[in-house]
Amino acid sequence: MTAHEDENHAAGTRRHASLGFGAECGEDGVRFCLWAPAAREVDVILEENGAVIPMDAVNGGWFKVVTAQAHPGSLYRYRIDGGVQVPDPASRFQPQDVHGPSEVVNPRAFVWRDDSWRGRPWGEVVIYELHVGAFSPEGTYAGAMALLPRLTSLGVTAIELMPLADFPGRANWGYDGVLPFAPDSRYGRPEDLKALIAAAHNLGLMVFVDVVYNHFGPEGNYLGVYAPQFFTSRHHTPWGDAINFDGADSAAVRAYFMANARYWLQEYHCDGLRFDAVHAIVDDSPQSILTAIAEAVAPLRAHGRYIHLILENENNEARHLMGGDGLQGFTAQWNDDIHHVLHVLLTGEADGYYADYTNDPALMLGRCLTEGFAYQGEWSSVRQGPRGESTRGLSPMAFVNFLQNHDQIGNRAFGERITALAPPAAVRAATAVLLLAPSPPLLFMGQEFASSRPFLFFCDFEQELGRAVTKGRRREFARFPQFSDESRRARIPDPNSPATFAKSALDWSEAERLPGRDWMTFHRELLATRARHIAGRLVAGAVRAEGLTRFGARGLTVTWRLADGARLRLCANLGAAEETLFYRLPPAPMTLYETRAPMGEGQLGPWEVRFGLWPAGADTVVDDP
């Protein structure tokens, strides 16, 4: 049996990813393996009886031992040079948080009962991003599992879990994780997470996990004690020294992250990964770590299994994308540009990076809908330099579109959602564009019922670090005119306050009463239309934009040819004033959506959106302008 084969039994499947390091259960006991090139000696310390088990030094800075004294459930630490005791950097579980001992976990003990699950093709994807701790009243994997039927009835086909890697304290977005193989204990045990994923599969839901390979959090990372080669001062990141992906001794570092990607897809049977802020990964290797990860994952895509890899890259680098087919390389990338331009259209805000989207935002929206990125090498006034790469040859399916996500809400000082900033009619128009255009849409938890709860930045660091984070968070906003006054900045919620996290948790009762109930119906109907008439026609590489035409200040029409030859057309006025088309707009054989009854020949009212479908062989979509 290879390292990535599953063990199939009559009672179900037992999945295990052989990592090559950490604690692995075997017939002879538990094998411990640690890369500690800066250590002279390493011991395993067992919590239950204080046993000290010396490890053998082998080539390349590795230490190994197999012992029958440990077993599943044993708590252990590594002791470095007879002094400091540290958790396992490949720990599968940290029941006492990042500073506590690691637990030996036998992944084969969990029996999976989703053997027939192979995932879903990318054309069917509708992503729902959620934070496990803030999604359900319980804030646990079990609590999230109980709410899954709500998402399937909504029309969601995939959930994207914000990072799960063990983080310090009671609450965190997840981007301060320090033990990437250990799902955080605040949400439950590893078997609870596996139960959530299996339940999602049984409901037809894919599960994506957000992974962070650009830095470790500021508290609880002990790698520098025994493996300082994990980092390099040759490159700098917003978090300090970069992870060493390209220097001396980088082979073990690269293997660690490649194994982590395989681990989530194999041992947890996830359907994909979202790679956080890859623009902050500095790697001058002949083969980038991203390419290496994609190649390491490729064998898991065998036998008809769909695995989707999604990038976040604010530099708009298109080179990693393979067209969104989900079969090789990276499937798609988050499209920040479409969020920013929709935000400008809906709110009129022009602060910060929104300043780059104020010059004819309707035209920029059209480019996002037809080509993916608005910036493909053009000059950015905010960056004072060019931004982006050409998307020529890429399908619209290679770009994940959204109106909200954790970043775009939570990085606001008060965490306001778009429904608190823009008129309902404007939000409805943008939502229709998001959910019926070919590009895969993403919703952020609570968006479907216009949650009135903010999503704030929250964490729980120790005292000195906590005070520094609170001060730094408020200082970030000093450059904005509305926060130039210190007393105004003092009103920004303290990230370390328990109240900040509590305010960010969803109130599901809002979905049962007005206006939340109407918003739910609105989203459900749009997603039903997408599933019934559009999703089956979305085969990446066979979907392309055919035309973009502007009218008035905020009007545009876009036409896409779908995989079966059908044409989908959007005609929209994303502004508060009536607009007049300067060309004839013939009726579609199949009207998929209209904001309201048309005003008249060639007229579009404020925030009016129309989607029509021309089946293959139907008459021409639009007359030439």
C-alpha positions in Angstrom: 0.0 0.0 0.0 1.4 3.4 -1.0 1.6 6.4 1.4 -1.6 7.8 -0.1 -3.8 4.7 -0.5 -6.9 4.4 1.7 -7.7 1.2 3.6 -11.0 -0.1 2.5 -13.0 -2.3 4.8 -16.6 -3.6 4.7 -17.5 -1.1 7.4 -16.1 1.9 5.6 -12.9 3.6 4.7 -10.0 4.5 7.0 -7.8 7.3 5.6 -4.3 8.2 6.5 -1.6 10.4 5.1 1.9 9.3 5.8 3.7 12.5 6.5 7.3 11.3 7.0 7.6 13.3 10.2 5.6 13.9 13.4 4.0 11.0 15.3 2.9 8.0 13.3 1.1 5.0 14.7 2.4 1.6 13.6 2.4 -2.1 14.6 5.5 -1.6 16.7 4.3 1.5 18.5 4.6 5.1 17.7 7.3 6.5 15.4 8.4 10.0 16.3 10.4 12.1 13.8 11.5 15.7 14.1 13.7 17.9 11.9 15.9 19.9 14.4 19.1 20.8 12.6 20.1 23.3 15.3 19.7 20.7 18.2 22.5 18.4 19.5 20.0 16.0 21.2 16.2 15.6 21.3 14.1 13.5 23.6 10.4 12.6 23.5 8.7 13.4 26.9 5.5 11.6 27.6 3.0 13.5 29.7 1.3 10.5 31.2 4.3 9.1 33.1 7.1 11.5 32.5 9.0 8.9 30.4 12.1 10.3 28.7 12.7 8.6 25.3 16.0 9.7 23.6 15.7 10.1 19.8 18.4 8.9 17.4 20.2 11.6 15.3 20.3 10.7 11.6 21.5 12.6 8.5 20.3 16.0 7.6 19.3 17.2 11.1 16.6 14.6 11.6 15.9 12.8 14.9 13.8 9.6 15.0 12.7 6.9 17.4 10.0 4.2 17.5 8.6 3.3 21.0 6.0 1.0 22.4 5.6 3.3 25.4 3.4 5.7 23.4 0.0 5.0 22.0 -3.0 6.9 20.5 -4.1 9.5 23.0 -0.6 9.9 24.5 0.4 13.5 25.2 4.0 14.3 24.4 6.5 17.1 23.8 10.0 17.2 22.3 12.8 18.3 24.7 15.6 20.2 23.0 19.2 19.8 24.3 17.9 18.8 27.7 16.1 22.2 28.1 13.0 23.7 26.5 10.1 21.4 25.7 8.1 22.1 22.6 5.1 20.8 20.8 5.4 18.8 17.6 5.4 21.1 14.5 3.5 18.2 12.8 1.1 17.7 15.7 -2.3 16.3 14.6 -4.0 17.7 17.7 -3.2 20.2 20.5 -5.8 19.6 23.2 -4.3 22.3 25.5 -3.5 25.0 22.9 -0.3 26.0 21.1 1.9 25.9 24.2 0.6 22.6 25.5 1.6 19.0 24.6 0.8 17.4 21.3 -1.5 14.3 21.2 -0.8 11.1 19.3 -3.6 10.6 16.9 -4.3 7.5 14.9 -6.2 8.7 11.8 -7.2 5.1 10.9 -9.5 5.1 14.0 -12.1 7.2 12.1 -14.3 5.3 9.7 -15.4 7.3 6.7 -18.8 6.4 5.1 -18.6 8.6 2.0 -16.8 6.1 -0.3 -18.8 7.1 -3.4 -17.9 10.8 -3.1 -15.7 12.1 -5.8 -16.4 15.8 -5.5 -18.2 18.0 -8.0 -17.1 19.6 -11.3 -16.0 23.2 -11.0 -18.9 24.4 -13.1 -21.3 23.5 -10.3 -19.4 25.4 -7.6 -21.1 28.0 -5.4 -18.8 28.7 -2.4 -19.9 29.7 1.0 -17.1 31.0 3.2 -17.5 30.5 6.9 -15.6 30.9 10.2 -16.3 27.8 12.3 -16.3 29.7 15.6 -18.7 32.4 14.5 -20.9 30.4 12.1 -23.1 28.5 14.6 -24.3 29.3 18.2 -22.0 26.5 19.5 -18.9 27.7 17.5 -17.9 24.1 16.8 -17.5 21.6 14.0 -20.7 19.9 15.4 -22.5 23.2 15.4 -21.5 23.9 11.8 -22.6 20.3 10.8 -26.1 21.0 12.1 -26.5 24.0 9.9 -25.4 22.3 6.6 -28.9 21.5 5.5 -29.7 25.2 5.4 -26.8 25.7 3.0 -27.9 22.9 0.6 -31.4 24.2 0.6 -30.0 27.7 -0.3 -28.2 26.3 -3.3 -24.6 26.3 -2.0 -22.4 23.5 -3.3 -19.2 24.1 -1.4 -18.2 25.4 2.0 -14.8 27.1 2.5 -13.6 26.9 6.1 -11.4 29.8 7.2 -8.0 28.5 8.5 -8.2 25.8 11.1 -4.5 25.5 12.0 -4.1 25.6 15.8 -3.9 29.3 16.9 -3.3 30.8 20.4 -6.2 31.7 22.6 -9.9 31.5 22.5 -10.7 33.1 19.2 -8.9 34.0 16.0 -9.6 34.5 12.3 -7.2 31.6 11.8 -4.4 33.5 10.0 -2.3 33.4 13.1 -2.0 29.6 13.2 1.3 28.1 14.2 0.6 24.3 13.9 -0.8 23.7 10.4 -1.5 20.0 10.8 -3.5 20.4 14.0 -7.2 21.6 13.6 -7.8 24.0 16.4 -9.2 22.4 19.6 -11.6 25.3 20.3 -13.8 23.8 17.6 -13.6 20.2 18.6 -11.5 17.1 18.0 -10.1 15.9 14.7 -12.8 13.3 14.5 -15.4 16.0 14.9 -14.0 17.8 11.9 -14.0 14.6 9.9 -17.6 14.0 10.8 -18.4 17.5 9.5 -16.7 16.8 6.2 -18.3 13.4 5.8 -21.8 14.9 6.6 -21.1 17.7 4.0 -20.3 15.1 1.4 -23.4 13.1 2.1 -25.4 16.3 1.4 -23.6 16.9 -1.8 -21.4 19.7 -0.4 -17.7 20.1 -1.2 -15.4 21.2 1.6 -12.4 23.6 1.0 -10.0 24.5 3.7 -8.1 27.8 3.8 -4.4 27.2 4.3 -1.7 29.8 5.2 1.8 29.1 3.8 3.2 32.6 3.8 3.9 33.0 7.5 3.4 31.6 11.0 1.5 33.5 13.7 3.3 35.7 16.3 2.7 33.4 19.3 3.4 29.7 19.8 5.8 29.1 17.0 8.8 27.3 18.4 10.5 26.4 15.1 13.2 29.0 15.6 14.4 27.2 18.8 15.6 24.0 17.0 15.2 24.8 13.2 16.0 28.4 12.5 16.7 27.3 9.0 12.9 27.3 8.5 13.2 31.0 8.0 15.5 33.4 6.0 16.4 37.0 6.4 17.2 37.2 2.7 13.5 37.9 2.1 11.2 40.1 4.2 7.5 39.8 4.6 4.9 41.9 6.5 5.4 39.4 9.3 9.2 39.5 9.5 11.7 37.0 8.1 10.2 34.9 5.3 9.7 31.2 5.3 12.8 29.6 3.6 11.4 28.1 0.4 14.5 28.7 -1.7 17.7 28.8 0.4 20.0 26.3 1.9 18.2 23.6 3.9 14.9 24.5 2.2 14.2 20.9 1.0 12.8 20.0 4.4 10.7 23.2 4.6 9.2 22.6 1.2 8.4 19.0 2.1 6.6 20.2 5.2 4.2 22.4 3.3 3.7 19.9 0.4 2.8 17.3 2.9 0.4 19.6 4.6 -1.5 20.2 1.3 -1.8 16.4 0.7 -2.8 15.9 4.4 -5.9 18.0 4.2 -6.9 16.4 0.9 -6.1 12.8 1.8 -6.5 12.4 5.6 -9.5 14.8 5.9 -10.9 14.0 2.4 -11.3 17.7 1.6 -12.2 18.7 -1.9 -9.9 21.6 -2.3 -7.7 24.3 -0.7 -7.7 28.0 -0.7 -4.1 29.4 -0.5 -4.0 32.6 1.5 -2.0 35.6 0.2 0.5 33.8 -2.1 1.8 37.2 -3.2 3.5 37.2 0.2 5.4 34.0 -0.5 8.9 34.8 -1.6 10.5 32.0 -3.5 13.3 32.3 -6.1 13.6 28.5 -6.7 13.7 27.1 -10.2 10.4 25.5 -9.3 8.2 27.6 -7.1 6.7 26.1 -4.0 3.2 26.6 -5.5 4.1 24.6 -8.6 5.6 21.9 -6.3 2.5 21.7 -4.3 0.3 21.4 -7.4 2.4 18.6 -8.6 2.4 16.9 -5.2 -1.4 17.0 -5.2 -1.9 15.8 -8.8 -1.9 12.0 -8.0 -4.8 12.6 -5.7 -6.9 13.7 -8.6 -6.8 10.3 -10.1 -9.8 8.0 -10.6 -12.2 10.8 -11.4 -11.8 12.7 -8.1 -12.3 16.4 -8.4 -9.8 18.5 -6.3 -9.9 22.3 -6.7 -7.0 24.6 -5.7 -7.8 28.3 -5.3 -5.3 31.1 -5.0 -5.5 34.5 -3.3 -3.0 36.8 -5.0 -3.4 40.6 -4.9 -0.7 41.0 -7.5 -3.1 39.6 -10.1 -0.6 37.0 -11.4 -2.4 34.9 -13.9 0.6 32.6 -14.6 -0.4 29.9 -12.1 -4.0 29.4 -13.5 -4.8 26.6 -15.8 -8.2 27.7 -17.0 -10.4 26.6 -14.1 -10.9 22.9 -15.1 -10.0 21.6 -11.7 -7.9 18.8 -13.3 -4.3 20.2 -13.1 -2.5 23.1 -11.6 -4.5 25.8 -9.9 -8.2 25.9 -10.6 -9.0 29.6 -10.0 -8.1 32.8 -8.1 -10.0 35.1 -6.0 -10.8 38.2 -8.0 -10.4 41.2 -5.7 -10.9 43.6 -8.6 -14.6 42.7 -9.1 -15.3 43.2 -5.4 -13.6 46.6 -5.4 -15.4 47.9 -8.5 -18.8 46.7 -7.3 -18.1 48.3 -3.9 -17.3 51.6 -5.6 -20.5 51.4 -7.7 -22.7 50.6 -4.7 -21.2 52.9 -2.1 -19.3 55.6 -3.8 -16.3 55.1 -1.5 -13.0 56.1 -2.9 -10.6 55.7 0.1 -7.6 53.4 0.0 -7.4 50.9 -2.8 -10.9 51.9 -3.9 -9.3 55.0 -5.5 -8.1 52.7 -8.3 -11.6 51.9 -9.3 -13.3 55.3 -9.6 -12.6 56.1 -13.2 -15.5 54.6 -15.2 -16.2 51.7 -12.8 -18.9 50.2 -15.1 -16.3 49.7 -17.7 -13.9 48.1 -15.2 -16.8 45.8 -14.1 -17.3 44.8 -17.7 -13.6 43.9 -17.9 -13.9 41.8 -14.8 -16.9 39.9 -16.1 -15.3 39.2 -19.5 -11.5 38.9 -18.8 -11.2 38.3 -15.0 -8.9 41.0 -13.7 -9.5 44.7 -14.2 -5.8 45.3 -13.8 -3.6 43.3 -16.2 -0.4 45.3 -16.2 -2.0 48.8 -16.1 -0.7 51.5 -13.8 -2.1 51.6 -10.3 -2.2 55.0 -8.7 -2.5 53.4 -5.3 0.6 51.2 -5.8 2.4 53.8 -7.9 3.4 51.1 -10.4 1.9 48.5 -12.8 -0.3 45.7 -11.4 -1.3 42.4 -12.8 -0.7 40.1 -15.8 -2.6 39.4 -18.9 -5.5 36.8 -18.6 -5.5 36.1 -22.3 -6.6 32.5 -22.9 -8.2 32.0 -19.5 -11.8 31.2 -19.0 -14.1 33.3 -16.8 -14.3 30.1 -14.7 -10.7 30.8 -13.5 -11.9 33.7 -11.4 -13.9 33.5 -8.1 -16.1 36.5 -7.8 -17.6 37.9 -4.6 -19.4 40.9 -3.2 -18.2 40.2 0.4 -15.6 38.0 2.1 -13.9 37.9 5.5 -11.2 40.4 4.4 -13.4 43.0 2.8 -15.7 43.1 5.8 -13.3 42.4 8.6 -10.6 44.8 7.5 -13.0 47.7 7.8 -12.7 49.5 11.2 -16.2 48.5 12.3 -16.7 45.4 10.2 -19.7 46.7 8.3 -21.3 44.4 5.7 -22.3 45.8 2.3 -26.0 45.9 3.3 -25.1 48.4 6.0 -23.4 50.6 3.4 -25.5 50.5 0.2 -29.2 50.7 -0.7 -31.0 47.4 -0.8 -31.8 47.9 -4.5 -28.1 48.3 -5.3 -27.1 45.2 -3.3 -29.8 43.2 -5.0 -28.6 44.2 -8.5 -25.0 43.4 -7.6 -26.1 40.0 -6.1 -27.9 39.1 -9.3 -24.8 39.9 -11.3 -22.6 37.8 -8.9 -24.9 34.7 -8.9 -25.8 34.5 -12.5 -22.6 35.4 -14.3 -20.5 32.4 -15.4 -17.6 32.9 -12.9 -17.9 30.9 -9.7 -19.5 33.0 -7.0 -18.6 33.1 -3.3 -20.9 34.2 -0.5 -19.7 35.1 3.0 -21.6 33.6 5.9 -24.8 35.6 6.7 -24.7 37.4 3.4 -27.7 35.3 2.2 -30.0 36.9 4.9 -28.3 40.3 5.1 -27.0 39.7 8.5 -26.9 42.9 10.6 -24.0 41.5 12.6 -20.6 42.9 11.7 -17.6 40.7 11.1 -14.8 42.3 13.1 -11.1 41.5 13.4 -10.7 39.4 16.5 -7.9 37.5 18.3 -6.8 36.5 21.8 -3.1 37.1 22.3 -1.2 37.2 25.6 -1.0 40.6 27.4 2.0 42.4 25.9 1.4 41.1 22.4 -2.3 41.7 22.7 -1.8 45.3 23.6 0.6 45.7 20.7 -2.0 44.2 18.3 -4.8 46.5 19.5 -2.6 49.5 19.2 -1.4 48.5 15.8 -4.9 47.8 14.6 -6.0 51.3 15.4 -2.9 52.9 14.0 -3.6 51.3 10.6 -6.6 53.5 10.2 -4.9 56.8 11.1 -4.2 57.6 7.4 -8.0 57.8 6.7 -9.5 61.3 7.3 -12.4 59.9 9.4 -9.9 58.4 11.8 -7.4 61.2 12.0 -8.7 62.0 15.5 -7.3 59.7 18.2 -10.6 59.6 20.1 -12.3 58.3 16.9 -9.7 55.6 16.6 -10.3 54.6 20.2 -13.8 53.6 19.2 -12.4 50.9 16.9 -13.3 47.6 18.6 -10.4 46.0 20.6 -9.5 42.7 18.7 -8.6 41.0 22.0 -11.9 41.8 23.7 -14.3 38.7 24.0 -17.1 41.1 23.1 -15.5 41.7 19.7 -15.7 38.1 18.8 -19.2 37.7 20.3 -20.5 40.6 18.1 -19.2 38.8 15.0 -21.1 35.6 15.6 -24.2 35.1 13.3 -27.7 35.4 14.7 -29.6 32.8 12.7 -32.9 34.1 14.0 -32.5 37.0 11.5 -33.0 34.5 8.7 -36.4 33.6 10.0 -37.9 37.2 10.1 -38.0 40.1 7.8 -36.0 41.4 6.0 -33.7 38.4 6.4 -36.3 35.9 5.2 -36.8 37.9 1.9 -33.1 38.0 1.3 -32.9 34.3 1.8 -35.7 33.7 -0.8 -33.9 36.1 -3.2 -30.6 34.2 -3.0 -32.3 30.8 -3.1 -34.2 31.7 -6.3 -31.2 33.1 -8.0 -29.1 30.0 -7.1 -31.9 27.7 -8.3 -31.9 29.6 -11.7 -28.1 29.1 -11.8 -28.3 25.4 -11.1 -31.2 24.8 -13.5 -30.1 26.9 -16.5 -26.4 27.8 -16.2 -24.3 25.4 -14.2 -24.6 22.5 -16.6 -23.3 24.7 -19.4 -20.2 25.8 -17.5 -17.3 23.7 -18.7 -14.1 25.6 -18.2 -12.2 26.2 -21.4 -15.4 26.1 -23.3 -16.9 29.2 -21.7 -15.8 32.6 -23.1 -16.9 36.2 -23.3 -18.2 37.3 -26.7 -18.9 41.0 -26.2 -19.0 44.0 -23.9 -20.9 47.1 -24.7 -21.3 50.2 -22.6 -24.2 52.7 -22.5 -24.7 55.7 -20.3 -22.7 56.3 -17.2 -23.3 53.0 -15.4 -24.8 50.7 -18.0 -23.3 47.7 -19.7 -24.2 44.6 -21.6 -22.1 41.4 -21.6 -22.5 38.3 -23.7 -20.9 34.9 -22.9 -20.9 31.8 -25.1 -21.4 28.7 -22.9 -20.1 25.2 -23.4 -23.1 23.9 -25.3 -23.2 26.9 -27.7 -25.9 28.7 -25.8 -25.4 32.4 -25.1 -26.0 34.1 -21.8 -26.4 37.9 -21.8 -26.4 40.4 -19.0 -27.9 43.9 -19.4 -27.4 46.1 -16.3 -27.7 49.6 -15.1 -25.6 49.8 -11.9 -26.5 53.3 -11.0 -29.2 55.4 -9.3 -30.2 57.2 -12.5 -32.2 55.9 -15.5 -30.1 55.0 -18.5 -31.0 54.7 -22.2 -29.6 52.1 -24.6 -28.4 53.4 -27.9 -29.1 50.1 -29.7 -32.0 47.7 -29.9 -32.2 45.0 -27.2 -34.3 42.1 -28.6 -36.1 39.9 -26.0 -34.4 36.7 -25.0 -36.0 33.3 -25.8 -35.6 32.6 -22.1 -35.6 35.3 -19.5 -33.6 34.1 -16.5 -34.0 37.2 -14.3 -35.3 40.8 -14.4 -35.1 43.2 -11.5 -38.5 44.5 -12.4 -40.8 44.8 -15.4 -38.9 46.6 -18.2 -39.5 50.4 -18.2 -39.9 50.4 -21.9 -38.0 50.0 -25.2 -34.4 50.8 -24.6 -34.9 52.0 -21.0 -33.2 50.7 -17.9 -34.2 52.1 -14.5 -32.0 52.6 -11.5 -30.2 49.3 -10.4 -32.0 47.3 -13.1 -30.5 44.0 -14.2 -31.7 41.5 -16.8 -30.3 38.1 -17.7 -31.4 36.3 -20.9 -30.4 32.9 -22.4 -30.3 32.1 -26.1 -30.1 28.2 -26.5 -27.7 27.0 -29.1 -29.1 27.7 -32.6 -31.4 30.6 -31.5 -31.4 33.9 -33.4 -28.7 36.4 -32.8 -28.4 37.7 -29.3 -28.2 41.4 -29.9 -28.3 43.6 -32.9 -25.0 45.4 -33.7 -24.9 48.7 -31.8 
